[in-house]
Amino acid sequence: MPRRYRLGERATSIDATRVRILEAAIELYTERGMSATTMREIGERADVAPGTLRNHFPSRDLLDAAMVERLRAEGPLPALSVFDGASSIEDRLIRLFGVAGTFFDQAARLYRMWVREPMLSGPWLAAGAEYGQRWDLLMRLALGPLAGDDDAMSVLRAVLQPAFFEQVSGGRHSTDETAMLVAAIVRPWFSARSASASG
């Protein structure tokens, strides 16, 4: 006798299968890279039949788009309003490093995937461009009058790297503590640069 499903149970089962597939794809992309991972391997890791995988994701692009959506939800981009009310470069940098630390924590899985293999096609390319534009704008807003200073932007780009934050944290400090340490390290340089530019 066929198993009877209630509508809610079936929807829950479908959602759970979709999540399993997405998690399997994220794991494999992190372990092997996108180009070395096949749809068959994703289905096997998720423990779903090929037909089930195709029902959920008829193409690789659709799977990648769903992965992008899931990872973006985990690590949303900081809002530009983070600088509201901050009048000095020191205040803006402290706020920038604070939201950067939180973002690095939330987007850790995306970062590990990217380190394994930069994903520069399909939905990943569009998401990467959006992330890049937002961070560029956040940095320029934080720098204020120094936004056109190429050296200031280069220094800030170098500092705003997950690996830099990890090294400063050393596994001993919270995200907030690490952000404050980063600010303490670089603030004198930016303050002197700002004073020189306005003098």
C-alpha positions in Angstrom: 0.0 0.0 0.0 1.5 3.4 -1.0 2.5 5.7 1.8 0.1 8.5 2.3 1.5 12.1 2.7 -0.2 15.0 4.3 0.3 18.1 2.2 2.4 19.8 5.0 4.6 16.7 5.5 5.3 16.5 1.8 6.3 20.1 1.6 8.6 19.7 4.6 10.2 16.6 3.0 10.7 18.5 -0.3 12.3 21.4 1.5 14.5 19.1 3.5 15.7 17.4 0.3 16.5 20.7 -1.3 18.5 21.8 1.8 20.4 18.5 1.7 21.3 19.0 -1.9 22.5 22.6 -1.3 24.5 21.6 1.7 26.1 18.7 -0.2 27.1 21.1 -3.0 28.5 23.6 -0.6 30.6 20.9 1.1 31.9 19.6 -2.2 32.7 23.0 -3.7 34.7 23.7 -0.5 36.5 20.4 -0.5 37.2 20.1 -4.2 36.3 23.3 -6.0 33.4 24.0 -8.3 35.1 22.7 -11.5 36.0 19.4 -10.0 32.5 18.7 -8.6 29.9 16.9 -10.7 26.2 16.9 -10.3 26.3 13.2 -9.8 28.7 13.6 -6.9 26.4 16.2 -5.4 23.5 13.8 -5.6 25.5 11.0 -4.1 26.6 13.3 -1.2 23.1 14.4 -0.6 21.8 10.8 -0.8 19.2 11.6 -3.5 18.5 9.8 -6.7 19.5 11.5 -10.0 15.9 12.1 -10.9 15.3 13.8 -7.6 18.3 16.0 -8.1 17.1 17.0 -11.6 13.6 17.7 -10.2 15.0 20.2 -7.7 17.8 21.6 -10.0 17.4 20.8 -13.7 20.7 22.6 -14.4 24.0 23.5 -12.8 23.2 27.2 -13.1 20.0 26.8 -11.2 21.8 24.9 -8.4 24.5 27.6 -8.3 21.9 30.3 -8.2 20.2 28.6 -5.2 23.6 28.2 -3.5 24.3 31.9 -4.0 20.9 32.8 -2.5 21.5 30.6 0.5 25.0 31.9 1.2 23.9 35.5 0.7 21.2 35.0 3.3 23.8 33.7 5.7 26.2 36.6 5.1 24.2 39.7 4.1 26.1 42.7 3.0 26.5 45.5 5.5 24.1 48.5 5.0 25.5 51.8 4.0 23.7 53.4 6.9 26.4 51.9 9.2 28.1 55.3 9.0 25.1 57.4 9.9 26.2 59.9 12.5 29.9 59.2 12.3 31.7 62.4 11.6 35.4 61.4 11.8 37.5 58.9 9.8 38.4 57.2 13.1 34.7 56.6 13.9 33.9 55.4 10.4 36.8 53.0 10.4 35.8 51.5 13.8 32.3 51.0 12.4 33.6 49.5 9.1 35.9 47.0 10.9 33.0 46.1 13.2 30.6 45.2 10.4 33.5 43.6 8.4 34.2 41.2 11.3 30.6 40.3 11.6 30.3 39.7 7.9 33.5 37.6 7.9 31.9 35.4 10.6 28.6 35.1 8.8 30.1 34.5 5.3 32.8 32.1 6.4 31.5 29.2 4.3 31.4 31.4 1.2 35.0 32.6 1.9 36.2 29.0 2.3 34.7 28.1 -1.1 36.2 31.1 -2.8 39.7 30.4 -1.4 39.4 26.8 -2.7 38.5 28.1 -6.2 37.4 31.6 -7.2 34.0 31.2 -8.8 33.9 33.5 -11.8 31.0 32.3 -13.9 27.2 32.3 -13.9 25.4 33.4 -10.7 28.7 33.5 -8.8 30.0 36.2 -11.2 27.0 38.4 -10.6 27.1 38.0 -6.9 30.8 38.6 -6.7 30.4 41.9 -8.7 27.6 43.0 -6.3 29.8 42.1 -3.2 32.8 43.9 -4.7 30.8 47.1 -5.5 29.3 47.2 -2.0 32.6 46.8 -0.3 34.2 49.4 -2.5 31.5 51.8 -1.6 31.7 51.0 2.1 35.5 51.7 2.0 35.1 55.0 0.1 32.4 56.1 2.6 34.6 55.2 5.5 37.6 57.1 4.1 35.5 60.2 3.3 37.9 62.8 1.9 40.6 60.1 1.5 38.4 58.1 -0.8 40.3 59.3 -3.9 43.7 58.5 -2.2 45.0 55.4 -4.0 47.4 54.5 -1.1 44.6 54.9 1.5 42.3 52.6 -0.5 45.1 50.0 -1.0 45.9 49.9 2.7 42.2 49.6 3.6 41.7 46.8 1.0 44.7 44.9 2.4 43.4 45.2 6.0 39.8 44.2 5.0 40.7 40.6 4.4 39.3 37.6 6.4 42.8 36.2 6.7 44.1 39.5 8.3 41.2 39.4 10.9 41.9 35.8 11.6 45.6 36.5 12.3 44.8 39.4 14.6 42.2 37.3 16.4 44.6 34.4 16.8 41.6 32.4 18.1 41.8 34.4 21.4 39.6 37.3 20.7 35.9 37.8 19.9 34.8 39.4 16.7 34.2 42.8 18.4 37.6 42.6 20.2 39.3 41.7 16.9 37.6 44.7 15.1 38.8 47.0 17.8 42.4 45.7 17.6 42.4 46.1 13.8 41.2 49.7 14.3 43.9 50.4 16.9 46.6 49.1 14.5 45.6 51.1 11.4 43.8 54.2 12.8 47.1 56.2 13.5 48.2 55.8 9.9 44.8 56.9 8.5 44.5 59.8 11.0 48.0 61.0 10.0 47.1 60.6 6.3 43.8 62.5 6.8 45.6 65.4 8.7 48.2 65.6 6.0 45.6 65.7 3.2 43.6 68.5 4.9 46.7 70.5 6.0 
